[in-house]
Amino acid sequence: MEETSAIARLSEKVTQIVQDLHALKEENEHLRNEVVTLRAQNEAKDLEIGRLGDENTLKDIEIEEIVNKIESIL
């Protein structure tokens, strides 16, 4: 009777470990997908920051040209 009980407990623990393993695999896959999504969003934001930086530089040049024109008029 004790042997069956030990086997049943061992079987139960193995089943629980297998279920935990499957749950962890699913969570890992979900996290991998989330990382891929976040990397893509980060890349898009980096591109936007670069574009806005370039735009800002052009605006600074434009402002400098306007200031130079005003100074030449005065």
One Martini backbone bead per residue (centre of mass of N, CA, C, O) as a GRO file, in nm:
protein
   74
    1MET     BB    1   0.058   0.063  -0.021
    2GLU     BB    2   0.298   0.256   0.003
    3GLU     BB    3   0.401   0.223  -0.288
    4THR     BB    4   0.154   0.345  -0.428
    5SER     BB    5   0.169   0.614  -0.288
    6ALA     BB    6   0.450   0.691  -0.396
    7ILE     BB    7   0.378   0.667  -0.695
    8ALA     BB    8   0.147   0.870  -0.691
    9ARG     BB    9   0.315   1.110  -0.593
   10LEU     BB   10   0.522   1.104  -0.819
   11SER     BB   11   0.320   1.137  -1.049
   12GLU     BB   12   0.208   1.407  -0.953
   13LYS     BB   13   0.478   1.564  -0.964
   14VAL     BB   14   0.535   1.516  -1.262
   15THR     BB   15   0.279   1.646  -1.367
   16GLN     BB   16   0.337   1.926  -1.245
   17ILE     BB   17   0.604   1.974  -1.392
   18VAL     BB   18   0.489   1.959  -1.678
   19GLN     BB   19   0.288   2.190  -1.644
   20ASP     BB   20   0.499   2.404  -1.571
   21LEU     BB   21   0.661   2.380  -1.831
   22HIS     BB   22   0.433   2.467  -2.023
   23ALA     BB   23   0.381   2.741  -1.892
   24LEU     BB   24   0.672   2.850  -1.934
   25LYS     BB   25   0.675   2.827  -2.239
   26GLU     BB   26   0.440   3.021  -2.291
   27GLU     BB   27   0.563   3.263  -2.146
   28ASN     BB   28   0.819   3.278  -2.316
   29GLU     BB   29   0.678   3.327  -2.586
   30HIS     BB   30   0.536   3.584  -2.502
   31LEU     BB   31   0.796   3.743  -2.431
   32ARG     BB   32   0.926   3.726  -2.707
   33ASN     BB   33   0.703   3.878  -2.856
   34GLU     BB   34   0.729   4.135  -2.687
   35VAL     BB   35   1.020   4.198  -2.761
   36VAL     BB   36   0.975   4.230  -3.063
   37THR     BB   37   0.772   4.459  -3.041
   38LEU     BB   38   0.952   4.658  -2.877
   39ARG     BB   39   1.179   4.676  -3.084
   40ALA     BB   40   1.009   4.794  -3.311
   41GLN     BB   41   0.918   5.044  -3.155
   42ASN     BB   42   1.202   5.151  -3.097
   43GLU     BB   43   1.288   5.185  -3.391
   44ALA     BB   44   1.065   5.384  -3.468
   45LYS     BB   45   1.146   5.598  -3.258
   46ASP     BB   46   1.435   5.643  -3.357
   47LEU     BB   47   1.351   5.744  -3.635
   48GLU     BB   48   1.181   5.982  -3.533
   49ILE     BB   49   1.408   6.123  -3.380
   50GLY     BB   50   1.588   6.164  -3.626
   51ARG     BB   51   1.389   6.328  -3.792
   52LEU     BB   52   1.347   6.555  -3.580
   53GLY     BB   53   1.643   6.637  -3.567
   54ASP     BB   54   1.667   6.723  -3.862
   55GLU     BB   55   1.438   6.928  -3.854
   56ASN     BB   56   1.566   7.105  -3.634
   57THR     BB   57   1.819   7.179  -3.792
   58LEU     BB   58   1.672   7.320  -4.023
   59LYS     BB   59   1.535   7.534  -3.845
   60ASP     BB   60   1.796   7.659  -3.737
   61ILE     BB   61   1.899   7.750  -4.012
   62GLU     BB   62   1.656   7.925  -4.082
   63ILE     BB   63   1.684   8.117  -3.842
   64GLU     BB   64   1.970   8.212  -3.907
   65GLU     BB   65   1.896   8.338  -4.180
   66ILE     BB   66   1.693   8.542  -4.070
   67VAL     BB   67   1.888   8.688  -3.882
   68ASN     BB   68   2.086   8.774  -4.105
   69LYS     BB   69   1.884   8.944  -4.265
   70ILE     BB   70   1.813   9.139  -4.039
   71GLU     BB   71   2.103   9.241  -3.992
   72SER     BB   72   2.144   9.348  -4.286
   73ILE     BB   73   1.916   9.560  -4.270
   74LEU     BB   74   2.037   9.704  -4.007
   0.00000   0.00000   0.00000
